[in-house]
Amino acid sequence: MQKTIIGIDLGGTNMRAGRVKQNKIEQVAKSPVPDTENPDLVMKHLKEIIKTVLTPAVAGIGIGVPGIVDYKSGMVFDIQNIPSWKEVPVAEILSKEFGLPVYVNNDANCFAAGERFFGEGQKYDDFTGLIIGTGMGAGIIKNGRLIPDQTCGAGEFGMIPYLKHNYEYYCSGRFFEQKSNLSGEQAAIMAKNNDDQALQLFSKFGQHLGNAIKTIIFALDPEAIILGGSVSKSFRFFEEALNNELATFPYSRTIQNLKVLPSRIPEIAILGAAALYYEKQ
């Protein structure tokens, strides 16, 4: 991984671009996503932020987006919080603009790819990168590669019906908002101060997440589950309840072999986008 790559995290509020070389981010640029119905204006901002970190050494560009992607063509559809992007050939436009290969995938797949090349996933050929933040989504690594799904939508375990709602309702930051009118961050601060209500919330959260992971195991039987997203930073508060729930899995050998651990990479969104280039090579 000696080549210099630009990784872009295209969120609903901000777009961030980083120039990555030898596992390190050399430079980061950030810009608000314009609140506009004009898709060309959003693309203009994206081009400008790329130019900010572009150098002659850059060999390719990777982009992570919160939406549906045709990974073969780099066409994106219905990007969350960018309503003007209904159907945009992002890879084609940027490749023509900069004369570089451009790879696009959804943010959960980027997370998994980033862990595979830069993080805990270097140890495993088969793992699931599970994001638990504002929502819940997953990227799947099988035999060392992202699985080649049609629209980068495999791993949407959060949409599976569970109890009265779905897994995302109980296994993301939404859980804390719905149950206690707290954000996940507020609950974490309270838990650090040994607040009993917050600790009980995290315990219940861990139980629900354990049930979600059991579903993932039945579907994929991975070596590891690597947790990302804002709520994963509070892993120590729900780890015990999570493991207690996993202990009820009917195949004990599977659970004995499974590793569940949080990501330790602070800039995984940018690194994960850059990892799309290495994944394609």
N, C-alpha and C positions, 0 to 999 in steps of 0.2 A: 504494500500500500504506500508506494513512494510518490505517486502522482498527486498533484494539487487539484482539489475538487471544491466546487462551491455547493454548499448545502443550504436549502431554503426551507424555512418553516413558515408556511402561509396560513396564518390563523385568521379568525374572523375579525379580530381587532387590530392586530399588528402583523406585519411581515418582517421576518428576520433572515438575513443572509450571512453566512459565515464561510470564510475561505479556510479549507481544511488541508493540512499537509502533515504526513507522518503521525497520524493519530492526534494531532493537536489543531486547535482552531487559532489561526494566525490573526484574523480580523473579523469583527462582527459589525454589521450595519442594521439599523432598525428604522422602520417607517410605519406610520399608521396606514391601515387599509382604508382608502377613501370611501366615504359614505355616499355612494352614487349609483344611479341606475345605468351608468355608461360603462359597459364592460371594457372598452378600449382604454378608459382612464385608469382602471385598476391595473391593466396590463402595462400601461406607461409607467406607473409607479414601480411595478415589479422590475421592469427593465432598468430603471434608474438605480434601484437598490443593488441590482446585480453589478452594474457598472462601478459602483462604489468599492466593491471588493474584488473586481476582476483584474487579473494580471496576465501577462503573456504565458505564464507557467500553467494556467488553469487548463485541465484536460477535459473537463466535463461538468455538468450541472445536474444535481438531484433535487427534487422538490417534493415535499410532503404536504398534502392537502386534506382538510376534513370533509371528505365527500367521496363520491363514486368516481372511479378512474378506469378507463380502458388502458391497461398498462402497456399493451402492444403498440398503441398509437400515441399514447400520451394525451388523449382527450379526457377532459374532466367534465363532470355533470353535477349540477345542483350543489354547488359548494355551500356549506353551512355558513351563514352570516355574510355571504357575498351574493345577494340575490340576483345580481346582474349576470353572474356566471352560470348560465343554464347549460351551455354546451360550448366549451372553449378548447381549441386545439393547442394547448399550452406548449407541449413539447415541440410541435411543428413551428410555432411562432418564434419561440426562443432559440431554437436550433438555427433557423434562418437568420435571426438577428445577430447571433454571436459566433456562428460557425462551429458550434460544439455539440457533441451528443448530449441530449437532455432526457432524463428519466423521471417519471412522475408516478407516485403511488400514494395511497392514503396514509394518514398519520400513524395508524396502528401498525401497519406493515413497516413503515420507516422505523418505528421504535424497535421492532423485532430485528430488523436488519442492522440497526445501530448496535444493539446488544450483541449480535452475532460477530460483528467485525471489531467492535471497540470495548465491549463490556463483558458481563458475566456469561453471555452466550457463547463466548469463545471456547468454553469448556464442553459445550453440548452440540450434538448434531441434530437433536430433536427436542425442541422446546417451544413453549408458547409465551409470547410477550404480551402480558395482560395489562392494559391501561385502566386504572381506576382513578378517575379525576372527575371532571364535570359530568362525563358519561362513562360508559364501559365498553371497551372494544379490544380486539386482540389481533396480533400478527402471528402467523404460524410458520415455524421453520421445521422442515422435514428433510432429512438427509443433507443437512447443511445449507439448504436453500429455501427461500420463500416459496410457498406453494403457488403454482401458476393458475390462480383462479381467474374468472372471466372479467370481473369488474372490481377486483381488489376488495370484495365484500366478505370473503370467508373470514370467520372469526368474530362475527357480530353476535357473540353469545349473550350480550346484554339485552338483545331483543327477544330472547327465548322467554315464553310465559313462565312465571314463577309466583306462587301464592296468588295475591290479588292483582298483581301488576306484571312486571318482568324483572329479570336479574338486574338490569341497570338501575331500576328504582331502589333496590335494596343494596347494591354493591358499588355505589359511586357517591360523590358528594351530595347527590340528591337525598340520600338516606338521612343525613344529618339535618338537612333543611326541612324535610317532611316530618321527621320525628320530634325535633326539638327547636326548629326555627334557628338553627345555628349553621354556619358554614363549617366545612371540614376543618378549615384552619382554626376557627374559633374553638371547635371541640378539641383540637389537638392542644391548644394553649391551656385549656381547662384541665385536660388529662395530665399534662405536665405538672400541674399544680395539685394533682391527686384528687380532682373533683370527682365525686362518686358518680354523679349523673353522666359525666362525659366518659368515664371508664366503663360504665355499663353500656353506653351507646356503642363504644368501640367493640365491646365483647359481643354484642348482638350483631354488629356489622361483620365481625369475623366469622360468626356462625353462618350468616347468609353467604359470605364470600366462599366459605368452605363448601357450601352446597353448589355454588356456581362452578368451583374448580372440580368437584366430583363429576359434573356434567361434561366438562372439558376432558377429563380423564377417560370417561366412557367413549368419547368421540375420537380422541387422538392418542391417548396413552403416552404423553411426553416424558422425557427425562426430567424436565424442569419447568416450572412456571416462574417467569421473571416479572415482577410487578413494577409498573411505572405509573406516572400520573401523580397528582397532588396528594391524594389520600395515601399512596404507598409510603410517603415520608413518615407516616404514623404507624408503620408496621409493628413496632414493639408493643403498641397498645392493643392490637387485635391478633397478634401471632398465636397466643395460647388458645384463644377461642377457635381460631382457624384450624389449628392442629387437632384440637379436640373433635371438631366436626369431621375432619378428614379421617380420623381414626375409626369412624363408623363406616367407612367405605368397605364394601363386601370382600374385596380382594386385598388382603393385608400386605402381601408381597409388593404389590404395586405402590402402596403408600410408603412402605419402607424404602423403596428406591427413589421415590419422587423428592426433588428439591424444590422448595418454594422460598424465594428470596427477593428482596427489593433491588431495583436498579441503583447503581452507585455513580452514575454518570450525570453531572449537572447540566450539560448542554446536549442531551440525547436527541432532541428534536432536530438540531442542525446536523449533528454527526450522523443521525439515522438517515436524513435526506442524502447526505454525501455518500453514505454506504450503498445507496441504490446503484451508484456507478460501479463500485467494486463488486456488488452482487451480479451485475450484468456481465462483468468480465469473466 
